């Protein structure tokens, strides 16, 4: 993949060379990006998605709903809160797919 080192700008009829990144950074460090969770909210959202995923796995394989079993049924307020939190975490986690992470070595 080719990334230009400079951007050429033609302003006031003078061709200027503008660096696209800091001279102390290498081009490899810009290309290699590592996606990382940044905030505690990101970690909580991932944790809730794991809980929801494991619950759905138990429902699919064994026909048992752990959340409903813990909180006293599907219609119990505790179960509904957990289901809602997992759903909100899923919606929030969509933003994790589109975040730009700083490049690290």
C-alpha positions in Angstrom: 0.0 0.0 0.0 1.4 3.4 -1.0 0.9 6.3 1.3 2.3 9.7 0.2 4.8 11.3 2.6 3.8 14.8 1.6 0.7 16.6 0.4 1.3 19.1 -2.3 -0.8 22.3 -2.0 -1.1 24.9 -4.8 -2.0 28.1 -3.0 -1.2 31.5 -4.3 0.4 29.9 -7.3 3.2 28.5 -5.2 3.5 24.7 -4.9 4.0 23.9 -1.2 5.0 20.6 0.3 3.1 19.9 3.5 4.1 16.8 5.6 1.3 14.4 6.3 2.8 13.1 9.5 5.3 14.1 12.1 8.9 13.5 10.9 9.6 11.5 14.1 7.0 8.9 13.1 7.8 6.2 10.6 5.5 5.4 7.8 5.2 1.9 9.2 3.9 3.1 12.5 1.1 5.0 10.7 0.1 2.0 8.6 0.0 -0.4 11.5 -3.1 0.5 13.5 -4.2 -1.4 16.6 -7.8 -1.2 17.6 -8.0 -0.9 21.3 -10.8 -0.3 23.8 -10.3 3.2 25.2 -12.8 3.8 27.9 -14.4 1.9 30.8 -17.7 2.2 29.0 -16.2 0.4 26.0 -15.1 -2.4 28.3 -18.5 -2.6 30.0 -20.2 -2.8 26.6 -18.0 -5.7 25.5 -18.6 -7.4 28.9 -22.4 -7.1 28.5 -22.2 -8.4 24.9 -20.2 -11.4 26.2 -22.9 -12.1 28.8 -25.6 -11.8 26.2 -23.7 -14.0 23.8 -23.2 -16.7 26.4 -26.8 -16.5 27.4 -27.9 -17.0 23.8 -25.5 -19.9 23.5 -27.1 -21.6 26.5 -30.6 -21.0 25.1 -29.6 -22.4 21.7 -27.7 -25.5 23.0 -29.6 -26.4 26.2 -32.8 -24.4 26.0 -32.0 -22.7 29.3 -32.0 -18.9 29.9 -29.4 -18.1 32.6 -30.6 -14.5 33.0 -34.2 -15.6 33.5 -33.1 -18.4 35.8 -31.1 -16.0 38.0 -33.7 -13.2 38.1 -36.8 -15.3 38.3 -38.2 -15.5 34.8 -38.3 -13.7 31.6 -40.9 -11.2 32.8 -39.1 -10.3 36.0 -37.8 -6.8 36.3 -34.2 -7.9 36.8 -34.2 -9.9 33.6 -35.8 -7.1 31.6 -33.1 -4.7 32.9 -30.3 -7.1 32.0 -31.8 -7.7 28.5 -32.2 -3.9 28.0 -28.6 -3.3 29.1 -27.3 -6.0 26.7 -29.3 -4.4 23.9 -28.0 -0.9 24.7 -24.5 -2.3 24.8 -25.0 -3.8 21.4 -26.2 -0.5 19.9 -23.3 1.3 21.6 -20.8 -1.3 20.3 -21.7 -0.4 16.7 -19.6 2.7 17.2 -16.5 0.6 18.1 -16.5 -0.7 14.6 -16.0 2.7 13.1 -13.5 4.3 15.5 -10.1 5.2 14.4 -7.4 4.0 16.8 -4.0 5.7 17.1 -1.2 3.8 15.4 1.2 2.0 17.7 4.3 -0.1 17.2 
